[in-house]
Amino acid sequence: MSTQLDLDWYLSDVDYADDRDFPGFRDTDVVDGELTAPIVPIAPDEFRCGGCYLIRHRSQLSRSRQGTPICRECD
């Protein structure tokens, strides 16, 4: 059973690297601004799998589990 002291000791022993401590990282790699991408609605012949949450073509539909479509890979 862990205690708060055990957790504090573990966290103090872990060496957290700064995000900028990676080889090849330069401050100029940081871009200020927003990333934008078009939002495309699900087509009539597509569905969102309830297992992997990916958008799949209806030919990949395996079955429905409690009303939620499931793709072949998740079945």
Phi and psi restraints in degrees (range 20) as a CNS / XPLOR table:
assign (resid 1 and name C) (resid 2 and name N)
       (resid 2 and name CA) (resid 2 and name C) 1.0 -81.6 20.0 2
assign (resid 2 and name N) (resid 2 and name CA)
       (resid 2 and name C) (resid 3 and name N) 1.0 149.5 20.0 2
assign (resid 2 and name C) (resid 3 and name N)
       (resid 3 and name CA) (resid 3 and name C) 1.0 -118.1 20.0 2
assign (resid 3 and name N) (resid 3 and name CA)
       (resid 3 and name C) (resid 4 and name N) 1.0 168.3 20.0 2
assign (resid 3 and name C) (resid 4 and name N)
       (resid 4 and name CA) (resid 4 and name C) 1.0 -61.4 20.0 2
assign (resid 4 and name N) (resid 4 and name CA)
       (resid 4 and name C) (resid 5 and name N) 1.0 -35.9 20.0 2
assign (resid 4 and name C) (resid 5 and name N)
       (resid 5 and name CA) (resid 5 and name C) 1.0 -63.7 20.0 2
assign (resid 5 and name N) (resid 5 and name CA)
       (resid 5 and name C) (resid 6 and name N) 1.0 -41.0 20.0 2
assign (resid 5 and name C) (resid 6 and name N)
       (resid 6 and name CA) (resid 6 and name C) 1.0 -61.2 20.0 2
assign (resid 6 and name N) (resid 6 and name CA)
       (resid 6 and name C) (resid 7 and name N) 1.0 -43.8 20.0 2
assign (resid 6 and name C) (resid 7 and name N)
       (resid 7 and name CA) (resid 7 and name C) 1.0 -65.8 20.0 2
assign (resid 7 and name N) (resid 7 and name CA)
       (resid 7 and name C) (resid 8 and name N) 1.0 -43.9 20.0 2
assign (resid 7 and name C) (resid 8 and name N)
       (resid 8 and name CA) (resid 8 and name C) 1.0 -61.1 20.0 2
assign (resid 8 and name N) (resid 8 and name CA)
       (resid 8 and name C) (resid 9 and name N) 1.0 -40.7 20.0 2
assign (resid 8 and name C) (resid 9 and name N)
       (resid 9 and name CA) (resid 9 and name C) 1.0 -63.8 20.0 2
assign (resid 9 and name N) (resid 9 and name CA)
       (resid 9 and name C) (resid 10 and name N) 1.0 -44.0 20.0 2
assign (resid 9 and name C) (resid 10 and name N)
       (resid 10 and name CA) (resid 10 and name C) 1.0 -63.4 20.0 2
assign (resid 10 and name N) (resid 10 and name CA)
       (resid 10 and name C) (resid 11 and name N) 1.0 -46.5 20.0 2
assign (resid 10 and name C) (resid 11 and name N)
       (resid 11 and name CA) (resid 11 and name C) 1.0 -66.3 20.0 2
assign (resid 11 and name N) (resid 11 and name CA)
       (resid 11 and name C) (resid 12 and name N) 1.0 -32.0 20.0 2
assign (resid 11 and name C) (resid 12 and name N)
       (resid 12 and name CA) (resid 12 and name C) 1.0 -74.2 20.0 2
assign (resid 12 and name N) (resid 12 and name CA)
       (resid 12 and name C) (resid 13 and name N) 1.0 -21.0 20.0 2
assign (resid 12 and name C) (resid 13 and name N)
       (resid 13 and name CA) (resid 13 and name C) 1.0 -87.7 20.0 2
assign (resid 13 and name N) (resid 13 and name CA)
       (resid 13 and name C) (resid 14 and name N) 1.0 -17.6 20.0 2
assign (resid 13 and name C) (resid 14 and name N)
       (resid 14 and name CA) (resid 14 and name C) 1.0 -80.6 20.0 2
assign (resid 14 and name N) (resid 14 and name CA)
       (resid 14 and name C) (resid 15 and name N) 1.0 133.9 20.0 2
assign (resid 14 and name C) (resid 15 and name N)
       (resid 15 and name CA) (resid 15 and name C) 1.0 -95.8 20.0 2
assign (resid 15 and name N) (resid 15 and name CA)
       (resid 15 and name C) (resid 16 and name N) 1.0 105.6 20.0 2
assign (resid 15 and name C) (resid 16 and name N)
       (resid 16 and name CA) (resid 16 and name C) 1.0 -86.6 20.0 2
assign (resid 16 and name N) (resid 16 and name CA)
       (resid 16 and name C) (resid 17 and name N) 1.0 125.4 20.0 2
assign (resid 16 and name C) (resid 17 and name N)
       (resid 17 and name CA) (resid 17 and name C) 1.0 -83.7 20.0 2
assign (resid 17 and name N) (resid 17 and name CA)
       (resid 17 and name C) (resid 18 and name N) 1.0 142.6 20.0 2
assign (resid 17 and name C) (resid 18 and name N)
       (resid 18 and name CA) (resid 18 and name C) 1.0 -67.3 20.0 2
assign (resid 18 and name N) (resid 18 and name CA)
       (resid 18 and name C) (resid 19 and name N) 1.0 147.4 20.0 2
assign (resid 18 and name C) (resid 19 and name N)
       (resid 19 and name CA) (resid 19 and name C) 1.0 -58.1 20.0 2
assign (resid 19 and name N) (resid 19 and name CA)
       (resid 19 and name C) (resid 20 and name N) 1.0 -24.0 20.0 2
assign (resid 19 and name C) (resid 20 and name N)
       (resid 20 and name CA) (resid 20 and name C) 1.0 -92.5 20.0 2
assign (resid 20 and name N) (resid 20 and name CA)
       (resid 20 and name C) (resid 21 and name N) 1.0 8.4 20.0 2
assign (resid 20 and name C) (resid 21 and name N)
       (resid 21 and name CA) (resid 21 and name C) 1.0 -90.2 20.0 2
assign (resid 21 and name N) (resid 21 and name CA)
       (resid 21 and name C) (resid 22 and name N) 1.0 22.0 20.0 2
assign (resid 21 and name C) (resid 22 and name N)
       (resid 22 and name CA) (resid 22 and name C) 1.0 -97.3 20.0 2
assign (resid 22 and name N) (resid 22 and name CA)
       (resid 22 and name C) (resid 23 and name N) 1.0 142.1 20.0 2
assign (resid 22 and name C) (resid 23 and name N)
       (resid 23 and name CA) (resid 23 and name C) 1.0 -59.4 20.0 2
assign (resid 23 and name N) (resid 23 and name CA)
       (resid 23 and name C) (resid 24 and name N) 1.0 135.7 20.0 2
assign (resid 23 and name C) (resid 24 and name N)
       (resid 24 and name CA) (resid 24 and name C) 1.0 86.3 20.0 2
assign (resid 24 and name N) (resid 24 and name CA)
       (resid 24 and name C) (resid 25 and name N) 1.0 -3.9 20.0 2
assign (resid 24 and name C) (resid 25 and name N)
       (resid 25 and name CA) (resid 25 and name C) 1.0 -81.4 20.0 2
assign (resid 25 and name N) (resid 25 and name CA)
       (resid 25 and name C) (resid 26 and name N) 1.0 131.0 20.0 2
assign (resid 25 and name C) (resid 26 and name N)
       (resid 26 and name CA) (resid 26 and name C) 1.0 -125.3 20.0 2
assign (resid 26 and name N) (resid 26 and name CA)
       (resid 26 and name C) (resid 27 and name N) 1.0 150.6 20.0 2
assign (resid 26 and name C) (resid 27 and name N)
       (resid 27 and name CA) (resid 27 and name C) 1.0 -59.8 20.0 2
assign (resid 27 and name N) (resid 27 and name CA)
       (resid 27 and name C) (resid 28 and name N) 1.0 -25.3 20.0 2
assign (resid 27 and name C) (resid 28 and name N)
       (resid 28 and name CA) (resid 28 and name C) 1.0 -73.1 20.0 2
assign (resid 28 and name N) (resid 28 and name CA)
       (resid 28 and name C) (resid 29 and name N) 1.0 -10.3 20.0 2
assign (resid 28 and name C) (resid 29 and name N)
       (resid 29 and name CA) (resid 29 and name C) 1.0 -75.0 20.0 2
assign (resid 29 and name N) (resid 29 and name CA)
       (resid 29 and name C) (resid 30 and name N) 1.0 -15.9 20.0 2
assign (resid 29 and name C) (resid 30 and name N)
       (resid 30 and name CA) (resid 30 and name C) 1.0 -82.2 20.0 2
assign (resid 30 and name N) (resid 30 and name CA)
       (resid 30 and name C) (resid 31 and name N) 1.0 126.3 20.0 2
assign (resid 30 and name C) (resid 31 and name N)
       (resid 31 and name CA) (resid 31 and name C) 1.0 -111.9 20.0 2
assign (resid 31 and name N) (resid 31 and name CA)
       (resid 31 and name C) (resid 32 and name N) 1.0 126.6 20.0 2
assign (resid 31 and name C) (resid 32 and name N)
       (resid 32 and name CA) (resid 32 and name C) 1.0 -86.9 20.0 2
assign (resid 32 and name N) (resid 32 and name CA)
       (resid 32 and name C) (resid 33 and name N) 1.0 137.9 20.0 2
assign (resid 32 and name C) (resid 33 and name N)
       (resid 33 and name CA) (resid 33 and name C) 1.0 134.0 20.0 2
assign (resid 33 and name N) (resid 33 and name CA)
       (resid 33 and name C) (resid 34 and name N) 1.0 -176.2 20.0 2
assign (resid 33 and name C) (resid 34 and name N)
       (resid 34 and name CA) (resid 34 and name C) 1.0 -103.9 20.0 2
assign (resid 34 and name N) (resid 34 and name CA)
       (resid 34 and name C) (resid 35 and name N) 1.0 145.6 20.0 2
assign (resid 34 and name C) (resid 35 and name N)
       (resid 35 and name CA) (resid 35 and name C) 1.0 -92.5 20.0 2
assign (resid 35 and name N) (resid 35 and name CA)
       (resid 35 and name C) (resid 36 and name N) 1.0 133.2 20.0 2
assign (resid 35 and name C) (resid 36 and name N)
       (resid 36 and name CA) (resid 36 and name C) 1.0 -124.4 20.0 2
assign (resid 36 and name N) (resid 36 and name CA)
       (resid 36 and name C) (resid 37 and name N) 1.0 145.6 20.0 2
assign (resid 36 and name C) (resid 37 and name N)
       (resid 37 and name CA) (resid 37 and name C) 1.0 -147.4 20.0 2
assign (resid 37 and name N) (resid 37 and name CA)
       (resid 37 and name C) (resid 38 and name N) 1.0 143.3 20.0 2
assign (resid 37 and name C) (resid 38 and name N)
       (resid 38 and name CA) (resid 38 and name C) 1.0 -70.2 20.0 2
assign (resid 38 and name N) (resid 38 and name CA)
       (resid 38 and name C) (resid 39 and name N) 1.0 142.9 20.0 2
assign (resid 38 and name C) (resid 39 and name N)
       (resid 39 and name CA) (resid 39 and name C) 1.0 -98.6 20.0 2
assign (resid 39 and name N) (resid 39 and name CA)
       (resid 39 and name C) (resid 40 and name N) 1.0 119.0 20.0 2
assign (resid 39 and name C) (resid 40 and name N)
       (resid 40 and name CA) (resid 40 and name C) 1.0 -107.3 20.0 2
assign (resid 40 and name N) (resid 40 and name CA)
       (resid 40 and name C) (resid 41 and name N) 1.0 123.4 20.0 2
assign (resid 40 and name C) (resid 41 and name N)
       (resid 41 and name CA) (resid 41 and name C) 1.0 -68.4 20.0 2
assign (resid 41 and name N) (resid 41 and name CA)
       (resid 41 and name C) (resid 42 and name N) 1.0 157.7 20.0 2
assign (resid 41 and name C) (resid 42 and name N)
       (resid 42 and name CA) (resid 42 and name C) 1.0 -65.1 20.0 2
assign (resid 42 and name N) (resid 42 and name CA)
       (resid 42 and name C) (resid 43 and name N) 1.0 130.8 20.0 2
assign (resid 42 and name C) (resid 43 and name N)
       (resid 43 and name CA) (resid 43 and name C) 1.0 -72.0 20.0 2
assign (resid 43 and name N) (resid 43 and name CA)
       (resid 43 and name C) (resid 44 and name N) 1.0 159.1 20.0 2
assign (resid 43 and name C) (resid 44 and name N)
       (resid 44 and name CA) (resid 44 and name C) 1.0 -60.1 20.0 2
assign (resid 44 and name N) (resid 44 and name CA)
       (resid 44 and name C) (resid 45 and name N) 1.0 -23.9 20.0 2
assign (resid 44 and name C) (resid 45 and name N)
       (resid 45 and name CA) (resid 45 and name C) 1.0 -99.4 20.0 2
assign (resid 45 and name N) (resid 45 and name CA)
       (resid 45 and name C) (resid 46 and name N) 1.0 20.4 20.0 2
assign (resid 45 and name C) (resid 46 and name N)
       (resid 46 and name CA) (resid 46 and name C) 1.0 -124.2 20.0 2
assign (resid 46 and name N) (resid 46 and name CA)
       (resid 46 and name C) (resid 47 and name N) 1.0 162.1 20.0 2
assign (resid 46 and name C) (resid 47 and name N)
       (resid 47 and name CA) (resid 47 and name C) 1.0 -146.4 20.0 2
assign (resid 47 and name N) (resid 47 and name CA)
       (resid 47 and name C) (resid 48 and name N) 1.0 159.3 20.0 2
assign (resid 47 and name C) (resid 48 and name N)
       (resid 48 and name CA) (resid 48 and name C) 1.0 -98.8 20.0 2
assign (resid 48 and name N) (resid 48 and name CA)
       (resid 48 and name C) (resid 49 and name N) 1.0 121.0 20.0 2
assign (resid 48 and name C) (resid 49 and name N)
       (resid 49 and name CA) (resid 49 and name C) 1.0 -69.1 20.0 2
assign (resid 49 and name N) (resid 49 and name CA)
       (resid 49 and name C) (resid 50 and name N) 1.0 135.2 20.0 2
assign (resid 49 and name C) (resid 50 and name N)
       (resid 50 and name CA) (resid 50 and name C) 1.0 -78.7 20.0 2
assign (resid 50 and name N) (resid 50 and name CA)
       (resid 50 and name C) (resid 51 and name N) 1.0 -6.9 20.0 2
assign (resid 50 and name C) (resid 51 and name N)
       (resid 51 and name CA) (resid 51 and name C) 1.0 -96.0 20.0 2
assign (resid 51 and name N) (resid 51 and name CA)
       (resid 51 and name C) (resid 52 and name N) 1.0 -52.6 20.0 2
assign (resid 51 and name C) (resid 52 and name N)
       (resid 52 and name CA) (resid 52 and name C) 1.0 -105.4 20.0 2
assign (resid 52 and name N) (resid 52 and name CA)
       (resid 52 and name C) (resid 53 and name N) 1.0 -8.0 20.0 2
assign (resid 52 and name C) (resid 53 and name N)
       (resid 53 and name CA) (resid 53 and name C) 1.0 62.8 20.0 2
assign (resid 53 and name N) (resid 53 and name CA)
       (resid 53 and name C) (resid 54 and name N) 1.0 19.7 20.0 2
assign (resid 53 and name C) (resid 54 and name N)
       (resid 54 and name CA) (resid 54 and name C) 1.0 -88.9 20.0 2
assign (resid 54 and name N) (resid 54 and name CA)
       (resid 54 and name C) (resid 55 and name N) 1.0 154.2 20.0 2
assign (resid 54 and name C) (resid 55 and name N)
       (resid 55 and name CA) (resid 55 and name C) 1.0 -83.5 20.0 2
assign (resid 55 and name N) (resid 55 and name CA)
       (resid 55 and name C) (resid 56 and name N) 1.0 125.1 20.0 2
assign (resid 55 and name C) (resid 56 and name N)
       (resid 56 and name CA) (resid 56 and name C) 1.0 -124.0 20.0 2
assign (resid 56 and name N) (resid 56 and name CA)
       (resid 56 and name C) (resid 57 and name N) 1.0 154.9 20.0 2
assign (resid 56 and name C) (resid 57 and name N)
       (resid 57 and name CA) (resid 57 and name C) 1.0 -73.4 20.0 2
assign (resid 57 and name N) (resid 57 and name CA)
       (resid 57 and name C) (resid 58 and name N) 1.0 149.2 20.0 2
assign (resid 57 and name C) (resid 58 and name N)
       (resid 58 and name CA) (resid 58 and name C) 1.0 -61.2 20.0 2
assign (resid 58 and name N) (resid 58 and name CA)
       (resid 58 and name C) (resid 59 and name N) 1.0 -20.1 20.0 2
assign (resid 58 and name C) (resid 59 and name N)
       (resid 59 and name CA) (resid 59 and name C) 1.0 -67.2 20.0 2
assign (resid 59 and name N) (resid 59 and name CA)
       (resid 59 and name C) (resid 60 and name N) 1.0 -16.4 20.0 2
assign (resid 59 and name C) (resid 60 and name N)
       (resid 60 and name CA) (resid 60 and name C) 1.0 -90.9 20.0 2
assign (resid 60 and name N) (resid 60 and name CA)
       (resid 60 and name C) (resid 61 and name N) 1.0 -0.4 20.0 2
assign (resid 60 and name C) (resid 61 and name N)
       (resid 61 and name CA) (resid 61 and name C) 1.0 -69.4 20.0 2
assign (resid 61 and name N) (resid 61 and name CA)
       (resid 61 and name C) (resid 62 and name N) 1.0 126.0 20.0 2
assign (resid 61 and name C) (resid 62 and name N)
       (resid 62 and name CA) (resid 62 and name C) 1.0 -97.2 20.0 2
assign (resid 62 and name N) (resid 62 and name CA)
       (resid 62 and name C) (resid 63 and name N) 1.0 -52.4 20.0 2
assign (resid 62 and name C) (resid 63 and name N)
       (resid 63 and name CA) (resid 63 and name C) 1.0 -166.4 20.0 2
assign (resid 63 and name N) (resid 63 and name CA)
       (resid 63 and name C) (resid 64 and name N) 1.0 176.0 20.0 2
assign (resid 63 and name C) (resid 64 and name N)
       (resid 64 and name CA) (resid 64 and name C) 1.0 -114.2 20.0 2
assign (resid 64 and name N) (resid 64 and name CA)
       (resid 64 and name C) (resid 65 and name N) 1.0 133.8 20.0 2
assign (resid 64 and name C) (resid 65 and name N)
       (resid 65 and name CA) (resid 65 and name C) 1.0 -113.2 20.0 2
assign (resid 65 and name N) (resid 65 and name CA)
       (resid 65 and name C) (resid 66 and name N) 1.0 111.8 20.0 2
assign (resid 65 and name C) (resid 66 and name N)
       (resid 66 and name CA) (resid 66 and name C) 1.0 53.9 20.0 2
assign (resid 66 and name N) (resid 66 and name CA)
       (resid 66 and name C) (resid 67 and name N) 1.0 42.3 20.0 2
assign (resid 66 and name C) (resid 67 and name N)
       (resid 67 and name CA) (resid 67 and name C) 1.0 82.8 20.0 2
assign (resid 67 and name N) (resid 67 and name CA)
       (resid 67 and name C) (resid 68 and name N) 1.0 -0.8 20.0 2
assign (resid 67 and name C) (resid 68 and name N)
       (resid 68 and name CA) (resid 68 and name C) 1.0 -103.7 20.0 2
assign (resid 68 and name N) (resid 68 and name CA)
       (resid 68 and name C) (resid 69 and name N) 1.0 124.2 20.0 2
assign (resid 68 and name C) (resid 69 and name N)
       (resid 69 and name CA) (resid 69 and name C) 1.0 -67.6 20.0 2
assign (resid 69 and name N) (resid 69 and name CA)
       (resid 69 and name C) (resid 70 and name N) 1.0 140.7 20.0 2
assign (resid 69 and name C) (resid 70 and name N)
       (resid 70 and name CA) (resid 70 and name C) 1.0 -124.8 20.0 2
assign (resid 70 and name N) (resid 70 and name CA)
       (resid 70 and name C) (resid 71 and name N) 1.0 133.2 20.0 2
assign (resid 70 and name C) (resid 71 and name N)
       (resid 71 and name CA) (resid 71 and name C) 1.0 -80.7 20.0 2
assign (resid 71 and name N) (resid 71 and name CA)
       (resid 71 and name C) (resid 72 and name N) 1.0 169.9 20.0 2
assign (resid 71 and name C) (resid 72 and name N)
       (resid 72 and name CA) (resid 72 and name C) 1.0 -62.6 20.0 2
assign (resid 72 and name N) (resid 72 and name CA)
       (resid 72 and name C) (resid 73 and name N) 1.0 -37.5 20.0 2
assign (resid 72 and name C) (resid 73 and name N)
       (resid 73 and name CA) (resid 73 and name C) 1.0 -69.2 20.0 2
assign (resid 73 and name N) (resid 73 and name CA)
       (resid 73 and name C) (resid 74 and name N) 1.0 -29.7 20.0 2
assign (resid 73 and name C) (resid 74 and name N)
       (resid 74 and name CA) (resid 74 and name C) 1.0 -88.4 20.0 2
assign (resid 74 and name N) (resid 74 and name CA)
       (resid 74 and name C) (resid 75 and name N) 1.0 -14.5 20.0 2
